Amino acid sequence: MEEDTRRQLVYGLISLILVAIANRLAMYITNKILGEPDGDAIV
């Protein structure tokens, strides 16, 4: 595997992991500030 291909693959995987963590963190902070959603809420 070439260096550039490997670099892009690692960059993509790290980016995906960080986006998932940021999403969870944003949901957690929102729930702490505004409280847990009622029943069938999307968040």
N, C-alpha and C positions, 0 to 999 in steps of 0.2 A: 504494500500500500504506500502510495507516495506521501511525502511529508504534508503537502497542501491538503490532500484529501483527509488525512488523519486529523490535521488541525481543524478542518471544517466540521468533521464528525464530533470531535471533542467539544468544540465551541457550541454546536447545536445541542448536545446532550446537557452540558452545563447550563445553557440558556433555558432549556425546557425545565430542568430541575428548579432553577431560581424563580422562574415564572410561577410554577406550582406553589412554591413556598411563599412567594409574595401574595398570591391569591388567598391562600389559607390565612396568612397574617392579616390581610385586609379584612377578611370575614371575621376573624377573631376580635380585632380591635373594634369593628363596627358593632358587633354583638355586645362587647363590654360597654361601649358608650351608650347605645340605644336599647340594650336589653335583647334577650332572645326573641326571635320571631314567633308570631302566633301560628299554631297549627300547621297549615299547608303552605306556608310562605316559601318563596323560591330560595332565599338566602339561608 
